[in-house]
Amino acid sequence: MEIAEFAEFSARPVEGVARAPRPDGFMGLTVRAVSEVSTIPATNQLEALHATFGFSAFRGAQQTVIERVLAGNSTLAVMPTGAGKSLTYQLPSVMLDGTCVVISPLIALMHDQLRAASANGIRAATLTSADTNRADTVDRFRAGELDLLYVAPERASQPHFRQLLDQARLCLFAIDEAHCVSEWGHDFRPDYRGLKPVLDSFPHVPRLALTATADEHTRADILHQLGIGEDGLIVAGFDRPNIRYMVRPRDNPARQLKTLLAEQPGPGIIYAPTRAKVEKLAETLSADGRPVLPYHAGLSPEVRAANQAAFVASEDMVIVATVAFGMGIDKPDVRFVAHAGLPKSIEAYYQETGRAGRDGDPAMAVMLWGADDFARARQRLSEVGDARLSSERTRLDALATLVETAACRRAILLRHFGENPPEKCGNCDNCLEPADVTDASTVAQKLLSAAYRTGQSFGIGHLQKVLTGASDDRILQRGHDQLSVFGILEPEEALILRPVARALQARGCLIANEHGGLALAGKARDILRGEEALLIVKPPKKSKQRKSRGSQQEPNPVGDPLFDALRALRRELAEQGGVPPYVIFHDSTLREMAAKRPTSLSEMGEIGGVGARKLEAYGDQFLDVIRAH
């Protein structure tokens, strides 16, 4: 919407801001203004939860956050992806008198959440440049006919939008992806910095900030930037126990990813570092018949939108994308997320892998990494300003620890966010297949010596030839066969030379110059002097018979005629309604239907995920399928 157009909307005279009655009466629950609420009984909260969403109990910290909101207290909730953050403002929005204004960073995310909220009978709308019904939305907002209004931070900070807010009854400000407000966050968005003056204009309206990825420093900055007191911080934990973390050296990424796709039949996201690699991987992986599409900023907006829509609606599609993809996707049934290269930081890795398994079913997070990833990342550090250099170096070192560790991956992740997890999780590669750790300090000393004595200008291929005593013209011409390091590597040491090189580059002890030559850096001299040890994970012996432990038991009873029939009906209804299948019902809901086989609408209403609106809209059709089986 242009500013002039928006100003016209917001300047219209307002005839009243009392909340319009809900058409469904909301199950007879009393609706009150937030300023009048001290406590709303837990029984009413559970009634509202079941009526709206079809759930009989809250998960994790949801109830704690909701109780603070209903009591009018501003809150920063740090909750893991998939923990149901949106419910913490959606439920209060139907219980309180007024509209909850949701500030969200991406139009795609807003529209995705709009579909899901509307399917549950929540009166919601978006006010974005992509909407054609903006005048109607403004009128509904001013008339009190909306439970939720989604806007972007760019619009929310405009003076004209503040004028519009003056003309409506508000019950809550919800700031989604709140880490974007902090310069210390990994997705800093300057427009978020303009929100606090708007929020301060409505001191009696509580504010709820939500994020899944914020370390201690970032959390403190969010509280300050959004004017939330320290007593309003709720950290619900970061663990995603249904995700299995797997980290592997990148060998043949196309082959490794084809194996993953063969083991994981559900929808998946593969992140590649460049547009060219996105295109190449998508083409290679689609050759085996699996639907695979690319997504990156170089594609036209129409192609990007079509590919994204196809992925969201699919039950088996794989999207290969740059990291720009995913923040606006709330698809709950993503079964795996794979990184074909090193992510930007542990925070980014946590957020990106968190797009898998939001429905709570088993999911996979696979990372393929190489020494060149760390070489490029350390080169980029030279472009970082002095103010951020130390924190960025710390983040890269944390990634190095994650990929190199022989200990529990999940424990490394959770400790990074300030938690104190058990030593083993039982659901990562190192816990499932304990790694064989070896002291490679001697091999590291030989490699570092070779790099130094050859002038710190040759890559690992040349250094390997020198250390193993392989004579070729290049070595002879430079006299490298006369060096003391020529041929000093024992055969068994040669087997771990490249893993040692990867480890040294990950730790910043070997850095690549612009021509690919390796030079000593960091603690290289400490290793050479024997003051620093280098322990590495010994690479497993290759075996064609070796069965990958990467696959997980498919959670859905595929092959059960009733479950397949329920899925087919869901697919048909989704096509008719122009929404993704998961908006109708999640797989977990269909599984429970197939297991319990309800025979009446009242029994169907007891199935998890079947709220009042969905029971009325779809109950009879799903009962007909169940009766037929």
ABEGO torsion letter per residue (X at the ends): XBAAAAAAAAABBBAEABBBBBAAGGGGBBBBBAAABABBBAAAAAAAAAAAAGBABBBEAAAAAAAAAAAGBBBBBBBBBGAGAAAAAAAAAAABBEBBBBBBABAAAAAAAAAAAAAAGBBBBBBBAABAAAAAAAAAAAAGABABBBBBAAAAABAAAAAAAAABBBABBBBBGAAAABAABABBBAAAAAAAAAAAABAABBBBBBBABBBAAAAAAAAAAAGBBAAABBBAEABBAABBBBBBBBABAAAAAAAAAAABABBBBBBBABAAAAAAAAAAAAAAGBBBBBBBAABBAAAAAAAAAAAAABAABBBBBBAABGAABABAABABBBBABBBABAAAAAAAAAABGAAGBBBBBBBBBBAAAAAAAAAAAAABBAAAAAAAAAAAAAAAAAAABABBAAAAAAAAAGBBBBABAGABAAAABBBBBBBAAAAAAAAAAAAAAAGGABBAAAAAAAAAGBBBAAAAAAGAAABAABGABBAAAAAAAAAAAAAAAAAGABBBBAAGBBBBBEAAAAAAAGABBBBBBBBBBBBAABBBAABBBBABBBGBAAAAAAAAAAAAAAAAAGBBAAAABBAAAAAAAAAAGBABAAAAAABBGBBAAAAAAAAAAAAAAAAAX
